[in-house]
Amino acid sequence: MADIIVATQIREGMAIVFNGEPHKVVSVQHVTPGKGRGMIQTKLRNLLTGTGFDNRFRSDEKVEKAFLETHEMTYLYSDGTAHVFMNAETYEQASLTDEAIGEAKDFLMPNISFSVEYYETTPVGVEPPQTVELEVTDTAPNMKGATQSASNKPATLENGLVVQVPSFIENGEVIKVDTKKKEYMERAK
């Protein structure tokens, strides 16, 4: 049975069915014009094609929530056109495009587990783990007497991502990175 909600209940990150296809809600804004009823302005991304667009819903409009099933899968490799993940329990493999991967592409490293989202039987997206541990490959040398309260400096990580780190972090150190904010959290233990 379909889960139907009113447009005012649409939230960022939610999956909805729009024009018969699943879409991820990228952003939501409640718009109240000077006259008339409020509207819900959304940015949607089609989970099957990866295309994004803006759509406006009337505040009393009914919307169907899309049911996404998630499976923990390990990233294996990329072959130029797709990124391949494997379920460690069933050995089932899933291929996803760059559009389906989105921002998570920055964290595609072998043996990192992702939550792969399926709509019906089709893999449509991934969520990286909340944090990943990555090695610092290039940063400015440590400054003598630097403390945590000192200013930050850019550091290039083993996956090519550049984040701001405290000045005491050196090349070769492994740090924890928040995958949502793409920020340094702490040294890895």
Backbone bond lengths (Angstrom), bond angles and torsions (degrees), N, CA, C in turn:
res aa  C-N    CA-C-N  psi(-1)  N-CA   C-N-CA  omega(-1)  CA-C   N-CA-C  phi
1 M - - - 1.453 - - 1.526 109.40 -
2 A 1.310 115.75 137.30 1.459 121.43 -177.56 1.525 110.45 -73.65
3 D 1.319 115.34 142.35 1.461 122.03 176.85 1.528 107.04 -95.37
4 I 1.332 116.98 107.96 1.462 122.39 -176.48 1.532 109.57 -100.68
5 I 1.344 115.60 133.67 1.466 121.40 177.45 1.528 108.41 -128.31
6 V 1.328 116.65 164.26 1.467 119.81 171.76 1.524 107.98 -87.77
7 A 1.324 116.57 155.47 1.460 121.78 -174.02 1.527 113.22 -56.89
8 T 1.336 117.97 -29.41 1.465 119.93 -179.79 1.524 112.32 -67.52
9 Q 1.339 117.77 -12.78 1.468 121.54 178.84 1.527 112.53 -93.66
10 I 1.324 117.31 -0.82 1.471 120.93 178.41 1.525 108.68 -67.39
11 R 1.325 115.72 132.64 1.468 121.80 -179.95 1.527 110.15 -127.81
12 E 1.320 115.61 154.31 1.452 122.12 176.66 1.533 109.78 -58.10
13 G 1.328 116.92 136.34 1.458 121.61 179.48 1.516 114.15 89.99
14 M 1.322 117.18 -12.85 1.461 122.42 -179.00 1.536 109.37 -73.50
15 A 1.330 116.69 152.32 1.467 121.88 174.42 1.524 107.86 -107.24
16 I 1.347 115.59 131.04 1.464 120.62 179.53 1.528 109.06 -129.75
17 V 1.340 115.78 160.59 1.460 120.87 173.63 1.519 106.72 -97.00
18 F 1.337 116.42 122.39 1.459 122.19 179.75 1.523 107.29 -131.87
19 N 1.317 117.36 126.52 1.476 122.65 -175.88 1.527 111.92 52.70
20 G 1.349 116.05 37.34 1.458 121.29 175.05 1.516 115.61 80.66
21 E 1.343 118.39 1.78 1.459 120.89 -179.20 1.526 110.54 -126.78
22 P 1.343 116.96 152.26 1.472 119.58 -179.61 1.525 111.51 -75.18
23 H 1.326 115.95 139.52 1.459 122.78 178.38 1.525 109.42 -135.26
24 K 1.316 116.42 143.18 1.460 122.40 174.07 1.521 107.40 -94.67
25 V 1.329 116.96 134.81 1.460 121.59 178.06 1.532 107.08 -83.36
26 V 1.340 115.91 113.42 1.459 121.68 -178.18 1.523 110.61 -82.78
27 S 1.350 116.21 -42.07 1.460 120.07 176.75 1.519 109.68 -151.43
28 V 1.340 115.29 155.91 1.467 122.29 -178.86 1.521 108.19 -136.42
29 Q 1.333 115.84 137.99 1.458 120.35 175.81 1.520 108.06 -142.36
30 H 1.323 116.16 129.17 1.460 121.28 176.83 1.524 107.35 -85.85
31 V 1.341 116.52 121.52 1.459 121.96 -177.09 1.520 108.77 -113.39
32 T 1.327 116.96 125.72 1.456 121.72 177.77 1.523 107.93 -117.67
33 P 1.342 117.25 104.99 1.462 119.02 179.14 1.528 110.91 -71.93
34 G 1.322 116.55 167.16 1.471 121.20 -179.95 1.516 112.19 -57.83
35 K 1.309 116.41 -40.82 1.460 121.29 177.15 1.523 108.13 -121.85
36 G 1.306 116.18 151.49 1.454 119.90 174.97 1.516 113.35 91.42
37 R 1.327 113.97 -171.01 1.467 121.04 -175.98 1.522 111.94 -87.31
38 G 1.324 113.96 159.11 1.453 120.23 177.10 1.517 111.22 -70.24
39 M 1.316 115.68 155.97 1.463 122.64 178.47 1.526 108.60 -127.19
40 I 1.315 114.75 156.43 1.462 121.00 175.72 1.525 106.96 -110.65
41 Q 1.338 116.49 108.42 1.463 122.25 179.80 1.521 107.65 -89.90
42 T 1.342 117.25 124.12 1.460 120.94 -178.04 1.521 111.29 -127.38
43 K 1.314 114.77 154.09 1.465 122.02 166.21 1.515 104.12 -109.38
44 L 1.329 116.70 124.61 1.459 122.36 -178.16 1.516 109.95 -117.31
45 R 1.349 115.84 149.98 1.471 121.76 173.89 1.514 107.40 -126.17
46 N 1.333 116.19 121.42 1.453 121.46 178.71 1.527 108.30 -65.53
47 L 1.327 117.54 124.76 1.459 121.23 -177.04 1.521 112.94 -75.91
48 L 1.324 118.57 -16.77 1.464 121.05 179.59 1.527 111.93 -91.71
49 T 1.339 117.00 -36.29 1.469 120.05 -176.92 1.522 113.33 -107.26
50 G 1.340 117.69 -20.62 1.463 121.22 -179.14 1.516 113.70 85.49
51 T 1.336 118.26 -4.28 1.464 120.33 -178.93 1.523 111.11 -74.01
52 G 1.317 115.64 142.09 1.459 121.25 179.76 1.514 110.96 -113.81
53 F 1.321 116.77 151.62 1.459 121.69 179.41 1.525 109.26 -162.93
54 D 1.337 115.11 165.91 1.462 121.88 176.46 1.523 108.55 -95.38
55 N 1.322 116.84 145.06 1.455 121.49 174.00 1.519 109.20 -145.02
56 R 1.312 115.52 142.63 1.458 121.81 179.49 1.519 108.61 -112.93
57 F 1.343 116.34 127.10 1.465 122.65 176.83 1.523 109.09 -107.25
58 R 1.323 117.15 143.79 1.468 120.49 169.01 1.525 106.46 -67.46
59 S 1.323 118.07 147.74 1.473 120.64 -175.46 1.523 112.91 -63.67
60 D 1.342 118.87 -24.20 1.463 120.62 179.72 1.531 112.91 -99.36
61 E 1.327 117.02 5.76 1.465 121.46 -178.91 1.530 110.74 -70.29
62 K 1.321 116.35 141.79 1.465 122.04 179.23 1.529 109.31 -89.67
63 V 1.339 115.85 139.18 1.462 122.63 -178.34 1.523 108.13 -133.30
64 E 1.331 116.43 141.31 1.464 120.60 178.04 1.529 109.94 -93.52
65 K 1.337 116.47 128.12 1.465 120.69 174.81 1.524 108.47 -75.49
66 A 1.312 116.77 137.57 1.467 121.18 177.36 1.526 108.10 -87.57
67 F 1.311 116.04 136.53 1.458 120.42 177.28 1.525 108.27 -90.56
68 L 1.333 116.80 116.33 1.460 122.06 177.22 1.518 108.69 -108.46
69 E 1.306 115.07 126.60 1.459 120.84 176.87 1.525 106.98 -93.40
70 T 1.323 118.20 138.37 1.467 120.13 -179.97 1.516 111.01 -116.14
71 H 1.325 114.97 143.92 1.461 122.52 177.21 1.519 107.89 -131.87
72 E 1.333 116.34 136.80 1.466 120.47 175.00 1.522 107.57 -75.15
73 M 1.333 115.98 122.29 1.465 120.68 -179.38 1.523 109.24 -136.22
74 T 1.318 115.46 149.81 1.456 122.52 -178.65 1.523 109.86 -98.36
75 Y 1.332 116.15 133.01 1.466 120.52 176.86 1.519 108.86 -68.25
76 L 1.349 116.62 131.47 1.458 121.43 179.10 1.530 112.38 -104.04
77 Y 1.353 115.89 -61.20 1.461 119.83 -175.89 1.526 110.50 -165.17
78 S 1.337 115.26 169.42 1.459 122.41 173.75 1.523 106.96 -119.48
79 D 1.346 116.24 140.08 1.465 119.13 -178.59 1.521 112.78 -113.10
80 G 1.315 117.60 17.77 1.459 121.09 179.10 1.520 112.97 98.74
81 T 1.333 117.72 -36.29 1.463 120.65 179.26 1.523 112.15 -111.63
82 A 1.319 116.53 -21.88 1.465 119.92 -177.35 1.527 110.33 -148.31
83 H 1.337 114.54 162.53 1.460 122.46 177.36 1.527 106.30 -114.26
84 V 1.334 116.44 129.31 1.462 121.34 -172.09 1.530 110.69 -106.18
85 F 1.336 115.06 131.55 1.460 123.88 178.69 1.528 108.53 -122.07
86 M 1.356 116.69 152.59 1.460 119.99 179.37 1.520 110.85 -131.77
87 N 1.328 115.53 136.39 1.453 122.50 174.03 1.521 107.06 -78.86
88 A 1.342 118.27 119.10 1.465 122.69 -175.38 1.528 112.59 -67.24
89 E 1.339 117.69 -23.87 1.461 120.34 -179.44 1.521 112.49 -84.08
90 T 1.335 117.26 -42.84 1.465 120.93 -174.62 1.522 113.04 -103.94
91 Y 1.318 117.65 -10.67 1.468 124.93 -175.31 1.529 112.33 63.19
92 E 1.324 117.30 14.32 1.461 122.15 175.59 1.517 108.01 -70.17
93 Q 1.341 116.60 139.28 1.458 120.82 178.88 1.522 110.65 -111.82
94 A 1.327 116.17 148.42 1.458 122.52 178.06 1.521 108.30 -132.19
95 S 1.330 116.03 138.47 1.467 122.02 177.02 1.513 109.00 -110.99
96 L 1.330 115.94 133.79 1.460 120.92 178.44 1.522 109.96 -128.69
97 T 1.325 115.89 147.55 1.466 122.17 179.73 1.529 110.29 -82.87
98 D 1.336 116.06 170.45 1.462 121.28 175.82 1.522 110.96 -57.84
99 E 1.345 117.26 -40.69 1.463 121.34 -179.47 1.527 111.07 -61.59
100 A 1.334 116.64 -41.17 1.468 120.77 -179.82 1.527 111.09 -69.91
101 I 1.323 117.21 -33.72 1.466 121.80 -179.41 1.529 110.50 -72.95
102 G 1.332 117.17 -42.05 1.463 121.40 179.37 1.518 112.66 62.00
103 E 1.345 115.46 -136.47 1.467 122.49 -177.62 1.528 113.34 -64.88
104 A 1.330 117.52 -21.39 1.469 120.91 -179.01 1.523 111.76 -66.38
105 K 1.334 117.30 -11.77 1.472 121.48 -178.82 1.528 111.70 -57.55
106 D 1.337 116.69 -31.34 1.465 120.88 -179.97 1.526 112.67 -63.07
107 F 1.335 117.09 -17.75 1.469 119.95 -175.32 1.524 113.28 -114.65
108 L 1.337 117.25 17.52 1.457 120.97 177.74 1.525 109.19 -75.22
109 M 1.303 114.87 96.45 1.457 122.33 179.31 1.524 106.89 -129.78
110 P 1.333 118.68 139.33 1.465 120.43 -179.47 1.530 112.12 -52.62
111 N 1.314 114.78 140.78 1.466 124.85 175.78 1.525 114.79 70.78
112 I 1.335 118.61 15.66 1.460 120.97 172.66 1.526 107.49 -95.23
113 S 1.338 116.44 131.97 1.468 121.04 -178.94 1.520 110.64 -86.38
114 F 1.315 115.21 134.73 1.458 123.71 177.68 1.517 108.81 -121.26
115 S 1.333 116.85 156.15 1.459 121.65 170.45 1.523 105.98 -91.30
116 V 1.334 117.00 111.04 1.461 121.46 179.63 1.523 107.58 -92.49
117 E 1.337 115.67 126.75 1.459 121.71 -178.22 1.523 109.86 -93.99
118 Y 1.341 115.26 133.40 1.462 121.84 178.06 1.521 109.30 -116.34
119 Y 1.327 115.89 137.00 1.468 121.73 169.54 1.517 104.74 -110.46
120 E 1.333 116.09 116.08 1.455 123.29 -170.64 1.518 106.22 57.71
121 T 1.333 121.11 -112.64 1.472 119.67 179.74 1.524 112.38 -113.27
122 T 1.330 116.90 10.57 1.463 121.36 -175.96 1.525 111.10 -103.47
123 P 1.356 117.84 126.01 1.469 118.74 174.40 1.526 109.20 -69.33
124 V 1.343 116.76 128.51 1.465 120.25 -174.05 1.526 114.46 -123.60
125 G 1.314 118.95 -9.89 1.457 119.91 -179.22 1.507 112.04 -175.97
126 V 1.327 115.54 170.40 1.466 120.88 178.58 1.520 110.13 -136.84
127 E 1.304 114.69 152.85 1.464 122.69 171.91 1.522 106.45 -121.77
128 P 1.335 118.28 123.11 1.464 119.22 177.34 1.529 109.86 -73.24
129 P 1.333 117.20 165.59 1.468 118.31 173.92 1.529 109.09 -62.26
130 Q 1.345 117.45 161.14 1.469 120.23 -178.43 1.520 112.00 -62.03
131 T 1.323 116.32 -37.08 1.460 120.51 178.71 1.520 110.04 -134.40
132 V 1.323 115.97 150.89 1.459 121.59 173.04 1.523 108.22 -132.90
133 E 1.320 115.53 153.17 1.463 120.96 177.45 1.522 107.89 -103.75
134 L 1.327 115.72 122.76 1.458 121.45 -177.08 1.524 110.36 -131.58
135 E 1.332 115.00 148.44 1.461 120.65 179.81 1.525 110.17 -87.00
136 V 1.336 115.47 140.09 1.459 121.93 175.54 1.523 107.00 -80.22
137 T 1.352 116.81 121.50 1.466 120.18 -179.11 1.520 112.95 -101.53
138 D 1.347 117.12 -23.78 1.464 118.81 -179.43 1.520 110.52 -153.81
139 T 1.311 115.61 120.38 1.467 121.39 174.62 1.521 108.50 -155.98
140 A 1.305 116.69 163.27 1.464 121.20 179.03 1.535 109.45 -64.73
141 P 1.325 117.39 153.31 1.470 119.79 -179.70 1.531 112.51 -60.83
142 N 1.337 114.39 156.01 1.464 121.76 178.51 1.524 109.90 -62.87
143 M 1.322 116.18 139.62 1.458 120.55 176.68 1.525 109.00 -95.93
144 K 1.290 117.08 130.93 1.468 122.08 -179.54 1.527 110.44 -56.46
145 G 1.325 115.96 134.72 1.451 121.02 176.21 1.522 113.73 75.85
146 A 1.340 117.38 11.08 1.475 119.72 -179.14 1.519 109.81 -70.90
147 T 1.310 115.67 138.65 1.461 120.98 177.63 1.515 108.79 -120.41
148 Q 1.336 116.69 175.48 1.454 120.47 -179.15 1.519 111.93 -63.13
149 S 1.304 118.04 -27.72 1.459 120.64 -177.76 1.527 112.15 -80.43
150 A 1.334 116.71 -6.96 1.464 120.10 -179.93 1.530 109.97 -70.64
151 S 1.324 115.44 170.85 1.465 120.06 -177.85 1.528 111.93 -68.47
152 N 1.329 114.75 161.04 1.461 121.13 -179.48 1.517 111.48 -91.47
153 K 1.333 115.64 165.66 1.463 122.60 177.23 1.526 108.08 -139.62
154 P 1.329 118.21 154.72 1.464 119.58 178.89 1.526 111.12 -74.05
155 A 1.340 115.22 145.29 1.463 120.86 176.82 1.522 108.10 -137.53
156 T 1.338 115.88 133.11 1.461 120.99 175.53 1.515 107.48 -91.07
157 L 1.340 115.98 131.73 1.462 121.64 -178.44 1.524 110.56 -98.75
158 E 1.332 116.49 168.55 1.458 121.68 -175.80 1.531 113.70 -58.63
159 N 1.329 118.30 -21.36 1.463 121.09 179.02 1.529 112.02 -94.31
160 G 1.343 117.89 2.86 1.456 122.01 178.85 1.519 114.02 94.20
161 L 1.321 117.77 -10.79 1.459 122.19 179.48 1.530 109.41 -69.71
162 V 1.341 116.44 140.21 1.466 121.24 176.85 1.521 107.73 -109.92
163 V 1.337 116.55 123.97 1.461 122.12 177.77 1.526 109.35 -128.19
164 Q 1.318 116.05 159.28 1.466 121.56 175.54 1.530 108.34 -84.16
165 V 1.324 116.87 129.50 1.461 121.89 179.80 1.523 109.31 -127.06
166 P 1.339 117.85 158.54 1.468 120.13 174.89 1.524 110.41 -61.58
167 S 1.304 116.79 154.75 1.464 121.63 -174.53 1.525 114.31 -65.53
168 F 1.347 118.99 -16.26 1.466 120.00 -179.56 1.534 112.94 -83.89
169 I 1.327 118.78 -6.82 1.468 121.86 178.84 1.524 109.05 -75.16
170 E 1.347 116.29 135.75 1.458 121.75 -177.09 1.525 111.25 -120.91
171 N 1.345 116.01 165.10 1.458 121.13 175.70 1.526 110.01 -56.27
172 G 1.334 116.49 140.84 1.461 121.20 177.98 1.514 114.32 91.58
173 E 1.327 117.68 -15.07 1.472 119.58 178.25 1.518 110.33 -75.64
174 V 1.335 115.97 149.71 1.461 122.04 176.95 1.523 107.47 -102.94
175 I 1.347 115.35 129.07 1.465 120.47 -178.32 1.523 110.25 -123.29
176 K 1.337 115.45 158.39 1.466 121.12 173.57 1.516 108.30 -91.83
177 V 1.350 115.87 135.97 1.455 122.05 -179.62 1.525 109.11 -123.69
178 D 1.329 116.54 133.68 1.462 122.94 174.80 1.525 107.09 -76.53
179 T 1.345 118.06 119.51 1.463 120.84 -175.01 1.524 113.33 -74.79
180 K 1.318 118.45 -23.88 1.474 120.63 179.11 1.532 110.40 -75.56
181 K 1.341 116.42 -48.33 1.462 121.56 -176.78 1.528 112.81 -90.27
182 K 1.334 116.33 -13.62 1.464 122.76 -175.54 1.521 110.23 55.38
183 E 1.353 114.36 50.55 1.463 121.57 -177.71 1.521 111.27 -128.13
184 Y 1.340 114.94 151.66 1.468 123.26 172.98 1.517 108.62 -63.48
185 M 1.342 116.34 137.03 1.472 120.37 175.78 1.517 110.62 -110.33
186 E 1.345 115.82 -54.46 1.465 121.21 -177.81 1.516 109.69 -168.95
187 R 1.339 115.40 172.41 1.468 119.80 172.67 1.524 107.72 -70.03
188 A 1.326 116.15 144.41 1.468 120.12 175.75 1.508 107.94 -76.07
189 K 1.307 116.03 143.92 1.474 121.24 -177.88 1.508 110.80 -76.46
